[in-house]
Amino acid sequence: MIPALREQFNQQFNQERYENFLSELQKGYPEIPFRVAETPIFVPKALKEKLIAAGEEIINVIKQPDFKRLTEASIPPEWKVPNENKQPHFLTFDFGICKNEDGELSPMLIEMQGFPSLYGFQHHLADTFEKNYEIDPEVDYFLNGFDQEQYVTLLKTVIIGDHEVHEVALMDVDAPNQKTAIDFFVTQKILGIKILALEDIKRVGRQLFYEENGKKIQLKRIYNRLIFDEVANRTELFDSSFDPRADLDVEWVTHPNWFYRISKYTMPFLKSKYVPETFFLNELNSIPVDLEHYVLKPLFSFAGMGVIIDVTPQDIEKIIDPHNWILQRKVSYEPAVESPTGGVKAEIRMMYLWPDGEEPQLCINLARLSRGKMIGVRYNADFDWVGGTVAFMEK
């Protein structure tokens, strides 16, 4: 998107250099099971400023005094967790890169989460790009004036808080074997915290413990990477560990309820030129005459599962739980990233850390490149110059 930097990178690129880059990226870690793109994205200042403005508009809605009331119905009753705190610790907003009416590149919101993303891996990925290619010093993957030391300090503040490192653990259902486990291991290297599978944690009364070298250690704060959708039909796992929905003496980073509150469910409440028109399906008075310009999304799914791109009236009529679906105007991505074989579509995730009692801070980003019908890695397996990457933005 910055033509001079794109040309400079493409001239440096060859397959051998890319393979060396991937080898260094994985050194000391398990094999990465998703595709990492050949290139970062170079974002001009004008687009960066729009991305920042779009994020600020969304945050203003989240900070409204009545936000919890507006989103109370987003939490499935069977998955509501007690002792919810005042704010999420993480915010991630995914923007498709499009062209506006004036022909300028502009972001459009696709997804949003009050849940952690790849806060460890993205730093490692960008750092590896910088070590393997000549990246112009006038662009940076950090935002808001952050540098490596400041970022790691804030990450520690948010995830570890006031606790000792051994009292905090990253937790997922089968943590070492998750598709994003590379992020878990990078985070462990940066912060020193444990990585625990659900089954590694045992409940005694209201307290949680894990065992190390035959000794029981109390777990006081959980860096939560468990998505309840993944265990919805496997709640027997809780019998030998603990039920996250119990009233426990543990702090959540971030509390599981925020996964639902800040999600696709939030999008109908957002009115912005950076947000596509979105309706709760049960509140739709009539089916739009230009239905081909809309996409149908289930509220409670992730990684693009269940999305209906080419919607028909029959698809809508077949929905038996319309309160769990949204109808959203389609976003037309601009193939703005120039590869050796033509333009590639891009999506940029703006990633915030929100320390307890403070303000959310934009600090880093994630990007995806796509040639497929959808952006996710699973939809681009047969292409090159696609996959997960990072944006270097003009200072």
MARVOTI-927271 format. One record per residue (C-alpha): x, y, z; residue number from 1; residue in one letter. Coordinates in Angstrom, 1 decimal. Layout:
# residues N
X_Y_Z_NUM_A
...
***
This chain:
# residues 395
0.0_0.0_0.0_1_M
3.1_2.2_0.3_2_I
4.3_1.7_-3.3_3_P
8.0_2.4_-2.7_4_A
8.1_-0.1_0.3_5_L
6.1_-2.7_-1.6_6_R
8.5_-2.5_-4.6_7_E
11.5_-2.7_-2.2_8_Q
10.2_-5.7_-0.4_9_F
9.2_-7.6_-3.6_10_N
12.6_-7.0_-5.1_11_Q
14.2_-8.6_-2.0_12_Q
11.9_-11.6_-2.0_13_F
12.7_-15.0_-3.3_14_N
11.5_-18.5_-2.2_15_Q
14.8_-19.4_-0.5_16_E
14.7_-16.3_1.7_17_R
11.0_-17.0_2.6_18_Y
11.9_-20.5_3.7_19_E
14.8_-19.2_5.8_20_N
12.4_-16.7_7.4_21_F
9.9_-19.5_8.2_22_L
12.7_-21.7_9.6_23_S
13.8_-18.9_11.9_24_E
10.2_-18.1_12.9_25_L
9.7_-21.7_14.1_26_Q
13.2_-22.2_15.7_27_K
12.7_-23.5_19.2_28_G
8.9_-23.9_18.8_29_Y
6.6_-26.6_17.5_30_P
5.7_-26.5_13.9_31_E
3.2_-23.7_13.0_32_I
0.1_-25.4_11.6_33_P
-1.3_-22.4_9.8_34_F
0.0_-20.5_6.8_35_R
2.3_-17.5_7.4_36_V
2.2_-15.1_4.4_37_A
5.3_-14.3_2.4_38_E
5.1_-10.6_3.2_39_T
4.0_-8.0_5.7_40_P
1.7_-5.2_4.8_41_I
3.0_-1.6_4.5_42_F
0.2_0.8_5.6_43_V
0.3_4.5_4.7_44_P
-0.3_7.1_7.4_45_K
-3.8_8.1_6.0_46_A
-5.1_4.6_6.3_47_L
-3.5_4.1_9.7_48_K
-5.3_7.2_11.0_49_E
-8.6_5.9_9.8_50_K
-8.0_2.5_11.5_51_L
-7.2_4.4_14.7_52_I
-10.3_6.6_14.4_53_A
-12.5_3.6_13.7_54_A
-11.2_1.8_16.8_55_G
-11.8_4.9_19.0_56_E
-15.4_5.1_17.8_57_E
-16.0_1.4_18.8_58_I
-14.3_1.9_22.2_59_I
-16.6_4.9_22.9_60_N
-19.6_2.6_22.6_61_V
-18.0_-0.1_24.8_62_I
-17.3_2.5_27.5_63_K
-20.9_3.7_27.6_64_Q
-22.5_3.3_31.1_65_P
-25.3_1.1_29.6_66_D
-23.0_-1.2_27.6_67_F
-23.5_-4.1_30.0_68_K
-27.3_-3.7_29.9_69_R
-27.2_-3.6_26.0_70_L
-25.2_-6.8_25.8_71_T
-26.7_-8.8_28.7_72_E
-28.6_-11.0_26.3_73_A
-25.3_-11.9_24.5_74_S
-24.2_-14.3_27.2_75_I
-25.9_-17.7_26.9_76_P
-27.4_-18.4_30.4_77_P
-25.7_-21.8_30.5_78_E
-22.3_-20.2_30.0_79_W
-22.5_-17.2_32.3_80_K
-19.6_-16.9_34.7_81_V
-19.9_-15.2_38.1_82_P
-17.7_-12.3_39.4_83_N
-17.5_-10.4_36.2_84_E
-15.2_-7.4_36.3_85_N
-15.8_-3.8_35.0_86_K
-13.9_-4.1_31.8_87_Q
-12.2_-6.5_29.4_88_P
-8.4_-6.7_29.3_89_H
-8.2_-7.2_25.5_90_F
-9.9_-5.7_22.5_91_L
-9.3_-6.8_19.0_92_T
-11.1_-5.2_16.0_93_F
-10.8_-6.8_12.5_94_D
-11.1_-4.4_9.6_95_F
-11.3_-5.3_5.9_96_G
-9.3_-2.9_3.7_97_I
-11.7_-1.5_1.2_98_C
-12.2_1.6_-1.1_99_K
-14.6_4.3_0.0_100_N
-16.7_6.5_-2.2_101_E
-13.8_8.9_-2.8_102_D
-11.6_6.1_-4.1_103_G
-9.4_6.1_-0.9_104_E
-8.4_3.0_1.0_105_L
-10.6_2.7_4.1_106_S
-11.3_0.2_6.9_107_P
-14.6_-1.6_7.4_108_M
-15.2_-3.6_10.6_109_L
-15.6_-7.3_10.0_110_I
-15.3_-8.9_13.5_111_E
-14.6_-7.8_17.1_112_M
-13.5_-9.6_20.2_113_Q
-13.2_-8.9_23.9_114_G
-10.8_-11.9_24.0_115_F
-7.1_-12.4_23.7_116_P
-5.5_-12.7_20.2_117_S
-1.9_-13.5_19.3_118_L
-0.3_-10.9_21.5_119_Y
2.9_-12.9_21.8_120_G
3.2_-14.3_18.3_121_F
2.6_-11.1_16.5_122_Q
5.6_-9.5_18.2_123_H
7.7_-12.5_17.4_124_H
6.5_-12.5_13.8_125_L
7.2_-8.9_13.1_126_A
10.6_-9.1_14.8_127_D
11.5_-12.1_12.5_128_T
10.4_-10.1_9.4_129_F
12.8_-7.3_10.5_130_E
15.7_-9.7_11.1_131_K
15.3_-11.3_7.7_132_N
14.4_-8.4_5.4_133_Y
15.4_-4.8_5.1_134_E
12.3_-3.0_6.6_135_I
12.3_0.8_6.3_136_D
12.7_2.5_9.8_137_P
9.9_4.9_8.9_138_E
7.3_2.1_9.4_139_V
6.6_0.1_12.6_140_D
4.4_-2.7_13.7_141_Y
4.0_-1.2_17.2_142_F
1.4_1.6_17.5_143_L
0.7_4.5_19.9_144_N
4.5_5.1_20.5_145_G
5.2_1.7_21.9_146_F
8.5_0.0_21.6_147_D
9.5_-3.6_22.5_148_Q
10.3_-2.9_26.2_149_E
7.2_-0.8_26.8_150_Q
5.0_-3.5_25.1_151_Y
6.4_-6.4_27.2_152_V
6.0_-4.3_30.3_153_T
2.3_-3.6_29.5_154_L
1.7_-7.2_28.6_155_L
3.1_-8.3_32.0_156_K
0.9_-5.7_33.8_157_T
-2.2_-6.9_32.1_158_V
-1.6_-10.7_32.3_159_I
0.3_-11.1_35.5_160_I
-1.0_-8.1_37.5_161_G
0.1_-8.0_41.1_162_D
0.8_-11.7_41.3_163_H
3.9_-13.8_41.3_164_E
4.6_-15.4_38.0_165_V
4.0_-19.0_39.3_166_H
0.5_-17.9_40.4_167_E
-0.6_-17.1_36.9_168_V
-1.1_-19.5_34.0_169_A
-2.3_-19.5_30.4_170_L
-5.1_-22.0_30.2_171_M
-6.9_-23.8_27.3_172_D
-8.7_-27.1_26.9_173_V
-5.7_-28.8_25.4_174_D
-3.3_-25.9_25.3_175_A
-0.1_-27.5_23.8_176_P
-2.0_-28.9_20.8_177_N
-4.2_-25.9_19.9_178_Q
-3.8_-24.5_16.4_179_K
-2.5_-21.2_17.9_180_T
-0.2_-22.9_20.4_181_A
2.8_-21.1_18.9_182_I
1.4_-17.9_20.6_183_D
1.1_-19.8_23.9_184_F
4.8_-20.8_23.8_185_F
6.0_-17.3_22.7_186_V
3.9_-15.8_25.5_187_T
5.5_-18.2_28.0_188_Q
9.0_-17.2_26.8_189_K
8.2_-13.5_27.1_190_I
6.4_-13.7_30.5_191_L
7.6_-16.9_32.2_192_G
4.0_-18.1_33.0_193_I
2.9_-21.7_32.9_194_K
0.9_-23.2_30.0_195_I
-1.8_-25.5_31.5_196_L
-4.4_-27.7_29.8_197_A
-7.8_-27.7_31.5_198_L
-7.1_-31.2_33.0_199_E
-3.9_-29.9_34.7_200_D
-6.0_-27.7_37.0_201_I
-7.8_-29.2_40.1_202_K
-10.3_-27.6_42.4_203_R
-10.2_-27.7_46.1_204_V
-13.1_-25.8_47.6_205_G
-13.1_-22.4_46.0_206_R
-9.5_-22.5_45.1_207_Q
-7.6_-23.9_42.0_208_L
-4.3_-25.7_42.0_209_F
-1.8_-27.2_39.6_210_Y
1.1_-29.6_40.5_211_E
4.7_-29.0_39.8_212_E
7.5_-31.3_41.0_213_N
5.1_-33.0_43.4_214_G
4.0_-29.8_45.0_215_K
0.6_-28.1_44.8_216_K
0.7_-24.5_43.7_217_I
-2.4_-22.2_44.0_218_Q
-3.5_-20.6_40.7_219_L
-4.7_-17.1_41.4_220_K
-5.0_-15.6_37.9_221_R
-5.9_-17.3_34.6_222_I
-4.9_-16.0_31.2_223_Y
-7.9_-17.5_29.6_224_N
-7.7_-18.9_26.1_225_R
-10.6_-21.3_26.5_226_L
-13.5_-20.7_24.2_227_I
-16.7_-22.3_25.6_228_F
-17.9_-23.3_22.1_229_D
-15.0_-25.8_22.0_230_E
-16.2_-27.6_25.2_231_V
-20.0_-27.2_24.8_232_A
-20.5_-30.9_24.1_233_N
-17.6_-32.0_26.4_234_R
-18.5_-30.7_29.8_235_T
-17.5_-34.0_31.3_236_E
-14.0_-32.5_31.0_237_L
-14.9_-30.3_34.0_238_F
-15.5_-33.4_36.2_239_D
-11.8_-34.2_36.5_240_S
-10.7_-30.5_36.6_241_S
-13.0_-27.6_37.4_242_F
-16.1_-25.9_36.0_243_D
-15.2_-22.3_34.9_244_P
-18.8_-21.3_35.7_245_R
-18.3_-22.0_39.4_246_A
-17.9_-19.2_42.0_247_D
-14.1_-19.4_42.5_248_L
-11.3_-17.5_44.2_249_D
-9.5_-16.8_40.9_250_V
-9.0_-13.7_38.7_251_E
-9.8_-14.0_35.0_252_W
-7.7_-12.3_32.2_253_V
-10.1_-11.7_30.6_254_T
-13.3_-12.7_32.2_255_H
-15.2_-15.2_30.0_256_P
-18.4_-13.1_29.8_257_N
-16.5_-10.5_27.7_258_W
-16.1_-13.0_24.9_259_F
-19.8_-12.7_24.3_260_Y
-20.4_-9.1_25.1_261_R
-17.8_-7.8_22.6_262_I
-18.4_-9.9_19.5_263_S
-20.7_-9.9_16.5_264_K
-23.5_-9.3_19.0_265_Y
-22.1_-5.7_19.5_266_T
-22.1_-4.7_15.8_267_M
-25.8_-3.7_15.5_268_P
-25.2_-1.1_18.1_269_F
-22.4_0.5_16.1_270_L
-23.3_3.4_13.8_271_K
-20.2_4.5_11.8_272_S
-18.9_4.9_8.3_273_K
-16.4_2.2_9.3_274_Y
-19.0_-0.4_10.3_275_V
-21.3_-2.2_7.7_276_P
-25.0_-2.0_8.3_277_E
-25.9_-4.8_10.7_278_T
-29.2_-6.1_12.0_279_F
-30.3_-8.7_14.5_280_F
-32.2_-11.2_12.4_281_L
-35.2_-11.3_14.8_282_N
-35.5_-7.5_14.6_283_E
-35.5_-7.4_10.7_284_L
-38.9_-6.0_9.6_285_N
-38.5_-7.2_6.0_286_S
-35.9_-9.0_3.9_287_I
-33.8_-6.4_1.9_288_P
-34.6_-6.4_-1.8_289_V
-30.8_-6.3_-2.4_290_D
-30.2_-9.4_-0.3_291_L
-27.2_-10.4_-2.5_292_E
-25.3_-7.6_-0.9_293_H
-25.7_-9.1_2.6_294_Y
-24.1_-12.0_4.6_295_V
-25.8_-14.1_7.3_296_L
-23.7_-14.8_10.4_297_K
-24.4_-16.9_13.5_298_P
-23.6_-15.0_16.7_299_L
-22.1_-17.9_18.5_300_F
-19.4_-19.2_16.2_301_S
-15.8_-18.4_15.4_302_F
-13.2_-18.7_12.6_303_A
-16.0_-18.0_10.0_304_G
-17.9_-21.2_10.8_305_M
-21.6_-21.2_9.8_306_G
-21.4_-18.0_7.8_307_V
-23.7_-17.9_4.7_308_I
-22.2_-15.7_2.1_309_I
-24.7_-16.0_-0.8_310_D
-27.9_-15.6_1.2_311_V
-31.3_-16.4_-0.1_312_T
-34.7_-15.7_1.4_313_P
-35.1_-19.4_2.0_314_Q
-31.9_-19.4_4.1_315_D
-33.4_-16.7_6.4_316_I
-36.8_-18.5_6.6_317_E
-35.1_-21.7_7.7_318_K
-33.4_-20.1_10.7_319_I
-35.2_-21.4_13.8_320_I
-33.4_-19.1_16.3_321_D
-33.2_-15.7_14.5_322_P
-32.2_-14.0_17.8_323_H
-28.9_-15.8_17.4_324_N
-28.1_-14.5_14.0_325_W
-27.2_-11.2_12.3_326_I
-27.6_-10.0_8.8_327_L
-24.8_-7.7_7.7_328_Q
-24.1_-5.8_4.5_329_R
-21.2_-7.4_2.6_330_K
-17.9_-5.7_2.6_331_V
-16.0_-5.4_-0.7_332_S
-12.3_-5.9_-0.1_333_Y
-9.9_-4.0_-2.3_334_E
-7.0_-6.2_-3.6_335_P
-4.6_-3.5_-2.3_336_A
-1.4_-5.5_-1.6_337_V
0.6_-6.1_-4.8_338_E
2.1_-9.6_-5.0_339_S
4.3_-10.8_-7.9_340_P
1.1_-12.3_-9.5_341_T
-1.4_-9.5_-8.8_342_G
-3.4_-7.8_-6.1_343_G
-4.2_-9.6_-2.8_344_V
-7.0_-8.7_-0.3_345_K
-6.1_-7.7_3.2_346_A
-7.6_-7.5_6.7_347_E
-5.9_-5.8_9.7_348_I
-6.7_-6.5_13.4_349_R
-6.0_-3.6_15.7_350_M
-5.1_-5.0_19.1_351_M
-5.5_-3.2_22.4_352_Y
-4.4_-4.0_26.0_353_L
-6.6_-2.6_28.8_354_W
-5.0_-2.7_32.2_355_P
-7.3_-2.8_35.3_356_D
-8.7_0.6_36.1_357_G
-6.9_2.3_33.2_358_E
-7.7_3.2_29.6_359_E
-7.4_0.7_26.6_360_P
-4.1_1.1_24.8_361_Q
-3.6_0.3_21.1_362_L
-0.2_-1.3_20.8_363_C
0.2_-3.9_18.1_364_I
-1.6_-5.5_15.1_365_N
-2.3_-8.6_13.2_366_L
-2.9_-8.9_9.4_367_A
-4.2_-11.5_7.0_368_R
-3.9_-11.8_3.3_369_L
-6.4_-13.6_1.1_370_S
-7.2_-14.6_-2.4_371_R
-10.2_-16.8_-1.4_372_G
-13.8_-16.0_-0.9_373_K
-13.2_-15.5_2.8_374_M
-10.2_-14.2_4.7_375_I
-9.5_-16.9_7.2_376_G
-6.4_-19.2_6.8_377_V
-8.6_-22.2_6.3_378_R
-10.1_-20.6_3.1_379_Y
-6.8_-19.9_1.5_380_N
-4.9_-23.2_1.8_381_A
-4.3_-23.5_-2.0_382_D
-2.8_-20.1_-2.7_383_F
0.5_-18.3_-2.2_384_D
1.1_-14.8_-0.8_385_W
-1.8_-15.4_1.6_386_V
-2.1_-16.2_5.3_387_G
-1.3_-14.6_8.6_388_G
1.1_-11.6_8.7_389_T
1.6_-8.2_10.3_390_V
1.3_-4.6_9.2_391_A
4.2_-2.1_9.3_392_F
2.5_1.3_9.5_393_M
3.9_4.7_8.5_394_E
5.0_6.7_11.5_395_K
***
